[in-house]
Structures are given as C-alpha cells and as structure tokens.
Amino acid sequence: MAPRKNAKKNTREKDKFTTSKKIVFISYMIGFVLTAVIVLGAFKGFDVSTIGMVTLAAYAEITASNAFYFWKAKKENTMKIALAAVKETPPEQVDDIVKLVNAMGGIV
C-alpha cells in the first residue's frame, strides 16, 4: 500500500483558522458581550439605551461579516468543485463543464 502524501496537508488545512473566520468569531464575541452587558445592566436598573445603540451597530456588523464570509465560501467551493470536475472528466467533456460553471456565475 502506498503512503498517503497529502495526509498532513489535509489535517493542516482543516486546523487552519483563516482571517475571515477570525473576523466572524470576533464579531460574534463582541455582539454576545454587548448583549450580556445590556441584559445585566437592565436587571441592575441602569439606563442601557446608549449601549443598546452600540449593540445594534455590532449586530449590523455581524450581518455584514456573515454575508462576506458566506459569499467567499460559495466562491471558493465553486472553484473547488469546478477544478475537481475538470480533473476527473475526459477532455471532450471539459467544454460542457466550462459552460455549466459560467452559467452558475463563473469561478471568479
């Protein structure tokens, strides 16, 4: 049995915490912390209306970062699927795949 050459590469790619994942994670953490501050402040009887505006802005930023992250993931997955299909497809069917990828919005 031949040794697997890309076994370490695949595990390294799975463990990789990309910048876009960090942005989404930090956005969620800020939103959760601000929400907890508002809830605790409201129970203690403080006026939390000002920080409520900041929390709403944080949730707007979470929405934007999610939209960016999912758009990026969609484009990366489209490229991966297209490249895998081209590698496994006979040369005479490559033109059909290119037309299909372009119909789905292209790789880029």
Buried (B, 14 or more C-beta within 10 A) or exposed (E): EEEEEEEEEEEEEEEEEEEEEEBBEEBBEBBEEBBEBBEEBEEEEEEBEEBBEEBEEBBEBBEEBBEEBEEEEEBEEBBEBBEEBBEEEEEEEEEEBBEEBEEEEEBE
